[in-house]
Amino acid sequence: SLQNASGEGDASLAGTITQKYWPSLLHLLEDQQTEIRVHTLGIVEVAYGQGLVHPMSCISRLIALQVDPEPQVHSIADRVLRQAASRYPEFLDTCIGEGISFSYHLQQRLKDTPGFVATRASLVGVGRFYRILRDQKTKRQKFLSLLLKPLLQDAHSAAPTDLQQLVYNAEVIGALPYQWQEEPLYCINEISSHINLRASVLLAALKTACMKDGQLAQALEDGAIDLYQVKQSADAGNPKSPGGSLRSHALTAIANCKEAVSFCVLFVLKRHLKRLYSLSDARCAAYVSTAPKQTEVSQVEHLDRIDFAEIEHLVEMD
């Protein structure tokens, strides 16, 4: 037929087969064997280049693969991602949040040593992606706001809080290759606004929790409450826990404690940014996000790590 002679039938068949196995291919991009990730990414590049799949279906994975420690993997991912950024910028904006989350889970899966801190490959990789965005102020701020979002959630947020991911996001924010002072200033301003809004509320909640801790401690000692089950319920994001007011109080206490730890992470991040970029209190207070003027940053070591030693024991309790 004319369709087969022109090659349209082959293209249609290739598209059908690719889409059928596409979810499995995307899953293989997280495989611990480097060769599998490399070969799978090669297939993804071809499928994407020939338009056999929707571009939005793989952009978040390409963002995540920026943190891959293998140069062959992250170089291909970077090439395809830059093509996507030029051809489909609106899709790139939509996938940033999911891509950041995927990058955290990927680096946890691939790194050699245990621990909650980000690997150097992760920091370099996310910085590489940030360079694609930083030519436009709105894109920079959206990216930074998405990194900050998990850190700025209150205790009653529907999303469960992974304290180790909060530290990962904070490390990434602290290591990004900022070009203008207004970039770290934007982060500092968002942190300060959140602390001013939530600090008194959280402090009151913690004081109330302390007043009820006697009852809770006695219930734990008597075996009336299984704290492990309560924590599992909190980690699953369940707003209610069966078993009465003490179980409900335990859930609330866990959520409040997690928010308190996130405050600690925010304080450490804010101090790091101010020190690294020599930003005084007066300069931070004078920052206006809508101001058109931008000040270029002086030469700094972007990968100067944040010191989480003071709060390490708090994060590891999660």
C-alpha positions as CSV (number, residue, x, y, z in Angstrom):
1,S,0.0,0.0,0.0
2,L,0.9,3.7,-0.3
3,Q,1.2,3.9,3.5
4,N,3.7,1.1,3.7
5,A,5.6,2.3,0.7
6,S,6.1,5.7,2.3
7,G,7.3,4.2,5.6
8,E,4.3,5.5,7.6
9,G,3.3,2.0,8.6
10,D,6.7,1.3,10.0
11,A,6.7,4.5,12.0
12,S,3.2,3.7,13.3
13,L,4.3,0.2,14.4
14,A,7.5,1.6,16.0
15,G,5.4,4.1,17.9
16,T,3.0,1.5,19.1
17,I,5.8,-0.8,20.4
18,T,7.7,2.0,22.0
19,Q,4.7,3.3,23.9
20,K,3.8,-0.2,25.1
21,Y,7.2,-0.7,26.7
22,W,7.9,3.0,27.6
23,P,7.1,2.7,31.3
24,S,9.5,-0.2,31.6
25,L,12.2,1.7,29.8
26,L,11.8,4.7,32.1
27,H,12.1,2.4,35.1
28,L,15.4,1.0,33.7
29,L,16.9,4.5,33.8
30,E,17.2,4.0,37.6
31,D,18.9,0.6,37.3
32,Q,22.1,0.3,39.4
33,Q,24.1,-1.2,36.5
34,T,25.6,1.6,34.5
35,E,25.5,-0.2,31.2
36,I,21.7,-0.7,31.4
37,R,21.2,3.0,32.1
38,V,23.4,3.9,29.2
39,H,21.7,1.6,26.7
40,T,18.3,2.6,27.9
41,L,19.0,6.3,27.6
42,G,20.2,5.7,24.1
43,I,16.8,4.2,23.2
44,V,15.1,7.1,25.0
45,E,17.1,9.6,22.9
46,V,16.1,7.9,19.6
47,A,12.5,7.6,20.6
48,Y,12.3,11.2,21.7
49,G,14.1,12.5,18.6
50,Q,11.8,10.7,16.3
51,G,8.7,11.9,18.1
52,L,7.5,8.4,19.1
53,V,6.6,9.4,22.6
54,H,5.2,12.5,24.3
55,P,8.2,14.7,25.3
56,M,6.7,15.4,28.7
57,S,6.8,11.7,29.6
58,C,10.6,11.7,30.0
59,I,11.7,15.2,30.9
60,S,11.5,14.7,34.7
61,R,13.7,11.6,34.3
62,L,16.2,13.5,32.2
63,I,16.3,16.2,34.9
64,A,17.0,13.4,37.5
65,L,19.7,11.8,35.4
66,Q,21.7,15.1,35.7
67,V,22.8,13.7,39.1
68,D,24.1,10.4,37.6
69,P,27.7,9.9,38.7
70,E,28.6,8.3,35.3
71,P,29.7,11.0,32.7
72,Q,28.4,8.9,29.8
73,V,24.9,8.9,31.3
74,H,24.6,12.5,32.4
75,S,26.1,13.9,29.2
76,I,23.5,12.2,27.1
77,A,20.7,13.2,29.5
78,D,22.0,16.8,29.4
79,R,22.1,16.8,25.6
80,V,18.5,15.5,25.2
81,L,17.3,17.8,28.0
82,R,18.7,20.9,26.3
83,Q,16.9,19.9,23.1
84,A,13.7,19.6,25.1
85,A,14.2,23.0,26.8
86,S,14.6,24.7,23.4
87,R,11.7,22.9,21.7
88,Y,9.2,22.5,24.6
89,P,10.0,25.1,27.3
90,E,6.5,24.9,28.8
91,F,6.9,21.2,29.4
92,L,10.2,21.8,31.1
93,D,8.6,24.2,33.6
94,T,5.9,21.6,34.4
95,C,8.3,18.8,35.1
96,I,10.9,20.6,37.3
97,G,9.3,19.6,40.7
98,E,9.0,15.9,39.8
99,G,12.5,15.9,38.3
100,I,14.0,17.3,41.6
101,S,12.2,14.6,43.6
102,F,13.4,11.9,41.2
103,S,17.0,13.2,41.4
104,Y,16.9,12.7,45.2
105,H,15.7,9.1,45.0
106,L,18.1,8.3,42.2
107,Q,21.2,9.6,44.0
108,Q,20.1,7.6,47.1
109,R,19.9,4.5,45.0
110,L,23.2,5.0,43.2
111,K,25.5,6.4,45.8
112,D,28.2,4.1,47.3
113,T,28.2,5.3,50.9
114,P,25.2,5.6,53.3
115,G,24.1,8.9,54.7
116,F,21.7,11.7,54.1
117,V,23.9,14.3,52.5
118,A,23.9,14.9,48.7
119,T,26.7,13.4,46.7
120,R,29.1,15.8,44.9
121,A,27.8,14.4,41.5
122,S,24.3,15.4,42.6
123,L,25.3,18.9,43.4
124,V,27.2,19.3,40.1
125,G,24.3,17.7,38.1
126,V,21.6,19.9,39.5
127,G,23.8,22.9,39.0
128,R,24.2,21.8,35.3
129,F,20.5,21.8,34.9
130,Y,20.1,25.2,36.7
131,R,22.4,26.8,34.1
132,I,19.8,25.9,31.5
133,L,17.2,28.0,33.4
134,R,19.2,30.9,34.8
135,D,19.0,33.1,31.8
136,Q,15.4,34.0,32.7
137,K,14.6,35.4,36.2
138,T,11.1,33.9,36.3
139,K,12.4,30.4,35.6
140,R,15.2,30.8,38.2
141,Q,12.7,31.8,40.8
142,K,10.3,29.0,40.0
143,F,13.1,26.4,40.2
144,L,14.3,27.8,43.6
145,S,10.7,28.0,44.9
146,L,10.2,24.3,44.0
147,L,13.4,23.4,45.8
148,L,12.3,25.4,48.9
149,K,8.7,24.1,48.9
150,P,9.3,20.9,50.9
151,L,11.3,23.0,53.4
152,L,8.5,25.5,53.8
153,Q,5.6,23.1,54.5
154,D,3.9,23.4,57.9
155,A,3.2,20.5,60.2
156,H,-0.3,20.0,58.9
157,S,0.7,19.7,55.3
158,A,-0.9,16.8,53.5
159,A,2.5,15.7,52.0
160,P,4.6,13.5,54.3
161,T,7.9,15.1,55.3
162,D,11.1,13.2,54.4
163,L,13.8,14.9,56.6
164,Q,16.6,13.5,54.5
165,Q,15.1,14.9,51.3
166,L,14.9,18.3,53.1
167,V,18.6,18.2,53.7
168,Y,19.2,17.2,50.1
169,N,17.2,20.1,48.8
170,A,19.0,22.5,51.2
171,E,22.4,21.2,50.0
172,V,21.4,21.7,46.4
173,I,20.2,25.3,47.1
174,G,23.5,26.1,48.8
175,A,25.6,24.7,46.0
176,L,23.9,26.1,42.9
177,P,26.1,28.2,40.6
178,Y,24.4,31.6,41.2
179,Q,25.3,34.4,38.9
180,W,23.5,37.2,40.7
181,Q,23.2,38.1,44.4
182,E,19.5,38.3,44.0
183,E,19.3,34.5,43.6
184,P,20.6,33.6,47.1
185,L,18.8,36.7,48.4
186,Y,15.5,35.3,47.0
187,C,16.1,32.1,49.0
188,I,17.0,34.0,52.2
189,N,13.9,36.2,51.8
190,E,11.6,33.1,51.4
191,I,13.1,31.4,54.4
192,S,12.8,34.6,56.6
193,S,9.2,35.1,55.5
194,H,8.3,31.5,56.4
195,I,10.0,31.6,59.7
196,N,8.3,34.9,60.6
197,L,4.9,33.4,59.7
198,R,5.3,30.0,61.3
199,A,7.7,30.3,64.2
200,S,5.3,31.6,66.9
201,V,2.6,29.1,65.8
202,L,5.1,26.2,65.9
203,L,6.5,27.3,69.3
204,A,2.9,27.4,70.8
205,A,2.2,23.9,69.4
206,L,5.4,22.5,70.8
207,K,4.6,24.0,74.3
208,T,1.2,22.4,74.1
209,A,2.7,19.1,73.2
210,C,5.1,19.3,76.1
211,M,2.2,19.8,78.5
212,K,0.6,16.5,77.2
213,D,3.9,14.6,77.1
214,G,3.3,13.1,80.6
215,Q,0.1,11.3,79.4
216,L,1.8,10.2,76.2
217,A,4.9,8.9,78.0
218,Q,2.7,6.9,80.4
219,A,0.6,5.4,77.5
220,L,3.8,4.4,75.8
221,E,5.2,2.8,78.9
222,D,1.9,0.9,79.5
223,G,1.9,-0.4,75.9
224,A,-1.4,1.5,75.1
225,I,0.3,3.1,72.1
226,D,2.7,1.5,69.6
227,L,4.9,4.5,68.6
228,Y,6.2,2.6,65.6
229,Q,2.7,2.2,64.2
230,V,1.9,5.8,64.9
231,K,5.1,6.9,63.1
232,Q,4.2,4.6,60.1
233,S,0.8,6.3,60.0
234,A,2.4,9.7,60.1
235,D,4.9,8.8,57.3
236,A,2.0,7.6,55.2
237,G,0.4,11.0,55.5
238,N,-2.7,9.8,57.3
239,P,-4.4,12.7,58.9
240,K,-6.1,10.6,61.6
241,S,-4.9,7.6,63.6
242,P,-7.3,5.2,65.3
243,G,-7.1,4.6,69.0
244,G,-8.2,7.8,70.7
245,S,-6.8,11.2,71.5
246,L,-3.4,10.1,72.6
247,R,-2.7,8.5,69.3
248,S,-3.9,11.7,67.6
249,H,-1.6,13.7,69.9
250,A,1.4,11.4,69.0
251,L,0.8,12.1,65.3
252,T,0.6,15.8,65.9
253,A,3.7,15.7,68.0
254,I,5.7,13.8,65.3
255,A,4.5,16.4,62.7
256,N,5.5,19.3,64.9
257,C,8.9,17.8,65.6
258,K,9.5,17.3,61.9
259,E,8.6,20.9,61.2
260,A,11.0,22.0,64.0
261,V,13.8,20.0,62.4
262,S,13.0,21.6,59.0
263,F,13.4,25.0,60.8
264,C,16.8,23.9,61.9
265,V,17.7,23.0,58.3
266,L,16.4,26.4,57.1
267,F,18.5,28.2,59.7
268,V,21.7,26.3,58.7
269,L,20.9,27.0,55.0
270,K,20.3,30.7,55.6
271,R,23.5,31.1,57.5
272,H,25.5,29.3,54.8
273,L,24.1,31.5,52.0
274,K,24.8,34.7,54.0
275,R,28.4,33.6,54.7
276,L,29.2,32.3,51.3
277,Y,27.9,35.4,49.4
278,S,28.9,37.9,52.1
279,L,25.3,39.1,52.5
280,S,24.8,41.4,55.5
281,D,21.6,41.6,57.5
282,A,21.0,45.1,56.0
283,R,21.5,43.8,52.4
284,C,19.0,40.9,53.1
285,A,16.5,43.3,54.6
286,A,16.8,45.7,51.6
287,Y,16.1,42.9,49.0
288,V,13.1,43.5,46.8
289,S,12.2,40.6,44.5
290,T,10.7,42.8,41.8
291,A,13.7,45.1,41.6
292,P,15.2,45.1,38.0
293,K,18.7,45.8,39.1
294,Q,20.9,42.8,39.6
295,T,24.3,42.6,41.3
296,E,26.8,40.0,40.0
297,V,28.2,37.7,42.7
298,S,31.9,37.7,43.5
299,Q,33.9,34.6,42.8
300,V,32.9,31.9,45.3
301,E,33.4,28.1,45.7
302,H,29.8,27.0,44.8
303,L,30.4,23.5,46.0
304,D,31.5,24.6,49.5
305,R,29.4,22.2,51.5
306,I,26.9,23.1,54.1
307,D,27.9,21.9,57.6
308,F,24.9,20.0,59.0
309,A,27.0,18.5,61.9
310,E,24.9,20.5,64.4
311,I,21.6,18.9,63.4
312,E,22.8,15.6,61.9
313,H,21.4,13.5,64.8
314,L,18.0,15.1,64.4
315,V,17.8,14.2,60.7
316,E,19.0,10.6,61.2
317,M,16.2,10.0,63.7
318,D,13.6,10.2,60.9
